[in-house]
Amino acid sequence: MLALSIVVFFLLNLLLGSVHIPMKEIVCILLGGSPEAGESVADQWTIHSNIIWKSRVPQTLTAMVAGAGLAISGLQMQTVFRNPLAGPSVLGISSGASLGVACVVLFSGTFGGVALSRLGYLGDAALSIAAIVGALAVMALIVWVSQKVKGNVTLLIIGVMIGYVANAIIGVLKYFSVEEDIRAYVIWGLGSFSRVSGDQMVLFIVLMLILLPLSFLLIKTMNLLLLGDGYARNLGLNIKRARLWVISCSGVLVAIVTAYCGPIMFLGLAVPHLCRAIFRTSDHRILMPASLLCGAALALACNLIARMPGFEGALPVNSVTALVGAPVVASVLFNKRKGEINE
């Protein structure tokens, strides 16, 4: 059913939008068909073909892959920290990406004299590189700290503090920046699946198609971590190394998604809870593929809501994910609590 929902939402993302394109024409465009005779028909076909191939298909594929990556990352974080409120941004990796973008965007106008938003594709590439560098720098710091501290709680607190420090630096940069740069940074921070297109989309999807299958190699490790450090150690698991691998995998997924789509909130937090409620299990052999499929489906649904017909342009993705994700988490936790009381 999850796989079927992805197909349905994928087709709806191609069908619905500010410009109405019949499903028959969409299928014909995707299959490489040709328009019927007539100059006006050919012009309309060209316009619709550009909308499908240059806007809707890249946006839909990006949403699907990004949602899957964030869901897997959130599940890994909740497992390694054994904390239901842990998410992809809990270690400050998203804040590191935001800091990297803030440095580039806010410095470009103040010291370079040219706002990054005016540079087109060059500006988008600079944003992606800055976000990856910032996220990986914070992740390297977290990995180094994880080798020095023993407790997960200590590492979690340090990650949260890193996020606060990054946000404080961003606040200082905003204060000294020009209005146009601040606006460009705020728009980036709202998150969007529509920024990725062309070669960027191909690179993004290839990277995620490599990383997502690799994350499945950690299923056994994550099941052992659920037993607690004492049992896992007795079963031969190197706790420090296992924690390092899971955090690194989760961090790289978050870094790449944030670099290309901006900081997308709530998907990584909500999807693992939703999958546990649906399948009623903590076995990662079920939860990992379920989270991947559910994350992709939920991201497609949020992207669909964000650009429903009737809206001028598109709503910020983070607004939609919060509106969808918060009730999901609240209802799951409420039902869990209600079940415990009944027992």
C-alpha positions in Angstrom: 0.0 0.0 0.0 2.9 2.4 0.7 4.5 1.6 -2.6 1.1 2.1 -4.3 0.6 5.5 -2.5 4.0 6.6 -3.9 2.8 5.9 -7.5 -0.5 7.7 -6.9 1.2 10.8 -5.3 3.8 10.8 -8.1 1.2 10.9 -10.8 -0.8 13.6 -8.9 2.3 15.7 -8.6 2.7 15.6 -12.4 -1.0 16.2 -13.0 -1.9 19.0 -10.5 -0.4 22.5 -10.7 -1.1 26.1 -11.7 -1.2 25.0 -15.4 -3.7 22.3 -16.2 -2.3 19.5 -18.3 -4.5 16.5 -19.2 -3.3 13.1 -17.9 -3.4 11.7 -21.5 -1.0 14.4 -22.6 1.3 13.9 -19.6 1.6 10.2 -20.4 2.3 10.9 -24.1 5.0 13.4 -23.1 6.6 11.0 -20.7 6.6 8.2 -23.3 8.2 10.6 -25.9 5.1 11.0 -28.1 4.6 13.8 -30.6 1.8 16.4 -30.9 -1.0 16.4 -33.3 -1.0 18.5 -36.4 -1.4 22.3 -36.0 0.9 25.2 -35.1 -1.0 26.3 -32.0 -1.2 22.7 -30.8 2.6 22.3 -31.3 3.3 25.4 -29.3 1.1 24.3 -26.5 2.7 20.9 -26.5 6.2 22.5 -26.2 5.1 24.6 -23.3 3.5 21.6 -21.5 6.5 19.4 -22.3 8.8 22.0 -20.7 6.6 22.3 -17.6 6.7 18.5 -17.2 10.3 17.8 -17.8 11.9 21.0 -16.4 9.6 21.6 -13.4 7.3 18.9 -12.3 9.4 15.7 -12.9 12.6 17.2 -11.2 10.5 18.5 -8.3 8.7 15.2 -7.8 11.8 13.1 -7.9 13.6 15.4 -5.5 10.7 15.3 -3.0 10.5 11.5 -3.2 14.3 11.0 -2.7 14.7 13.7 -0.1 11.7 12.4 2.0 13.2 8.9 1.9 16.6 10.1 3.0 15.2 12.3 5.9 13.0 9.4 7.1 15.9 7.0 7.3 18.1 9.6 9.0 15.4 10.3 11.6 15.0 6.6 12.3 18.7 6.2 12.8 18.9 9.1 15.2 16.0 7.9 17.3 17.6 4.5 17.5 21.1 5.5 18.4 19.9 8.0 21.1 16.9 5.9 22.1 15.0 9.2 22.2 11.6 9.6 20.5 12.2 13.3 19.9 15.5 12.9 18.2 15.4 13.9 14.5 17.8 14.6 11.6 18.6 18.1 12.9 19.2 17.0 16.5 23.0 17.1 16.3 23.2 20.5 14.8 24.0 19.2 11.3 21.2 21.2 9.7 22.3 24.2 11.6 25.8 23.7 10.3 24.4 23.7 6.7 22.4 26.8 7.5 25.5 28.5 8.9 27.5 27.7 5.7 24.8 29.1 3.5 24.4 32.2 5.8 28.1 32.9 5.6 28.1 32.8 1.8 24.8 34.6 1.3 25.2 37.3 3.9 28.9 38.0 3.2 28.4 38.1 -0.6 26.4 41.3 -0.5 28.2 42.9 2.5 31.8 42.4 1.3 31.4 41.2 -2.3 29.0 43.9 -3.3 26.9 41.4 -5.3 23.9 39.6 -3.9 24.2 35.8 -4.4 20.5 35.6 -5.5 21.4 37.6 -8.7 24.0 35.0 -9.9 21.5 32.4 -11.1 22.9 28.9 -11.4 26.3 30.0 -10.1 24.6 31.3 -6.9 22.6 28.0 -6.5 25.8 26.0 -6.9 27.6 28.2 -4.3 24.7 27.6 -1.9 24.8 23.8 -2.3 28.6 23.7 -1.8 28.4 26.0 1.3 25.6 23.9 2.8 27.6 20.7 2.3 30.8 22.2 3.7 29.0 23.6 6.8 27.1 20.4 7.5 30.1 18.1 7.0 32.2 20.4 9.2 29.7 20.1 12.1 29.4 16.3 11.5 33.2 15.9 11.7 33.1 17.8 15.0 30.3 15.5 16.3 32.2 12.4 15.2 35.3 13.7 17.0 33.2 14.4 20.1 31.6 11.0 20.0 35.0 9.4 20.3 35.7 11.4 23.5 32.4 11.0 25.4 30.7 7.8 26.4 27.1 8.6 27.0 24.5 9.3 24.3 22.8 11.9 26.4 26.1 14.0 26.6 26.6 13.7 22.9 22.9 14.8 22.3 23.3 17.8 24.6 26.6 18.8 22.8 24.8 18.5 19.4 22.0 20.8 20.6 24.5 23.3 21.9 26.3 23.3 18.6 23.0 24.1 16.9 22.4 27.0 19.3 25.9 28.4 18.7 25.4 28.2 14.9 22.0 29.9 15.1 23.6 32.7 17.3 26.3 33.3 14.7 23.6 33.4 11.9 21.7 36.0 14.0 24.8 38.2 14.2 25.4 37.8 10.4 21.8 38.8 9.8 22.2 41.9 11.9 25.1 43.2 9.8 23.8 42.2 6.4 21.8 44.1 3.8 18.1 43.4 3.4 18.3 41.7 0.0 20.7 39.1 1.4 18.6 38.4 4.5 15.6 37.9 2.3 17.5 35.4 0.1 18.7 33.5 3.2 15.1 33.4 4.7 13.7 32.0 1.5 16.4 29.3 1.4 15.5 28.4 5.0 11.9 27.9 4.2 12.9 24.7 2.2 11.9 23.8 -1.3 11.9 20.8 -3.6 11.9 23.0 -6.7 15.5 24.3 -6.5 17.0 21.1 -7.9 17.0 20.7 -11.7 19.1 19.5 -14.6 22.6 18.2 -13.7 22.0 19.1 -10.0 19.0 16.8 -9.9 21.0 13.9 -11.5 23.9 14.3 -9.0 21.5 14.6 -6.0 19.6 11.5 -7.0 22.7 9.5 -7.7 24.2 10.4 -4.3 21.0 9.4 -2.5 20.7 6.2 -4.5 24.2 5.2 -3.3 23.7 6.3 0.3 20.2 4.9 0.9 21.1 1.2 0.1 24.3 1.6 2.2 22.2 2.6 5.2 20.4 -0.8 5.1 23.7 -2.4 5.9 23.3 -1.0 9.5 20.0 -2.8 10.2 21.6 -5.5 12.3 23.7 -2.9 14.2 20.6 -0.8 15.0 18.6 -3.8 16.2 21.5 -4.6 18.6 21.6 -1.0 19.8 17.9 -1.3 20.8 18.9 -4.0 23.3 21.0 -1.5 25.3 24.7 -1.1 25.5 25.3 -3.9 28.0 23.5 -6.6 25.9 24.9 -5.3 22.6 28.4 -5.4 24.0 27.9 -9.0 25.3 26.8 -10.0 21.8 30.1 -8.7 20.3 29.1 -5.2 19.1 31.6 -2.4 19.4 29.4 0.3 20.8 31.6 3.2 19.9 32.2 2.1 16.4 28.5 1.3 15.8 27.4 4.7 17.1 30.0 6.3 14.8 28.8 4.5 11.7 25.1 5.3 12.4 25.7 8.9 13.2 27.9 9.3 10.1 25.4 7.7 7.8 22.5 9.8 9.2 24.7 13.0 9.1 25.7 12.6 5.5 22.0 12.0 4.4 20.9 15.2 6.2 23.9 17.2 4.8 23.1 16.3 1.2 19.3 16.8 1.5 19.8 20.2 3.3 22.3 21.3 0.7 20.0 20.7 -2.2 16.5 21.4 -0.6 17.2 23.6 2.4 16.4 22.5 6.0 13.2 20.4 5.7 11.7 20.0 9.1 9.4 17.3 10.7 9.6 14.6 8.1 12.5 12.8 9.8 10.8 13.1 13.2 7.3 12.1 12.2 7.8 9.2 9.7 9.5 6.7 12.1 6.7 7.2 14.7 4.1 6.7 11.9 5.8 3.5 10.8 6.1 2.1 14.3 2.3 2.8 14.8 1.4 1.2 11.5 3.5 -2.0 11.7 3.6 -2.2 15.6 7.2 -3.3 15.6 10.7 -2.1 16.5 12.4 -4.5 14.2 14.5 -2.4 11.7 14.2 -5.1 9.1 10.7 -3.9 8.7 11.1 -0.2 9.9 13.9 0.7 7.5 12.1 -0.1 4.2 8.8 1.1 5.7 10.4 4.5 6.7 11.9 4.8 3.2 8.6 4.3 1.5 6.5 6.3 4.0 9.0 9.2 3.9 8.9 9.3 0.1 5.0 9.2 0.1 4.7 11.9 2.8 7.1 14.2 1.1 5.2 13.8 -2.2 2.0 14.6 -0.4 3.5 17.7 1.2 4.9 18.9 -2.1 1.4 18.4 -3.6 -0.2 20.5 -0.9 2.4 23.2 -1.2 1.6 23.8 -4.9 -2.1 23.0 -5.0 -4.1 24.7 -7.7 -5.4 28.1 -6.5 -2.2 29.1 -4.7 0.0 31.8 -6.4 3.4 30.1 -6.7 4.0 27.6 -4.0 3.7 27.5 -0.2 6.9 27.0 1.8 7.5 23.2 2.2 8.4 23.6 5.9 5.0 25.1 6.7 3.3 22.1 5.1 5.6 19.5 6.7 5.0 21.0 10.1 1.2 21.1 9.6 1.2 17.4 8.4 4.0 16.1 10.7 3.0 17.7 14.1 -0.5 16.1 14.2 0.9 12.8 13.1 3.5 12.7 16.0 0.9 14.0 18.5 -1.7 11.4 17.5 0.8 8.5 17.6 2.1 9.5 21.0 -1.5 10.1 22.3 -2.6 6.7 21.1 0.5 5.0 22.6 -0.2 6.7 26.0 -3.9 5.7 25.8 -2.9 2.1 25.1 -0.6 2.0 28.1 -3.3 3.4 30.4 -5.8 0.7 29.1 -3.3 -2.0 29.8 
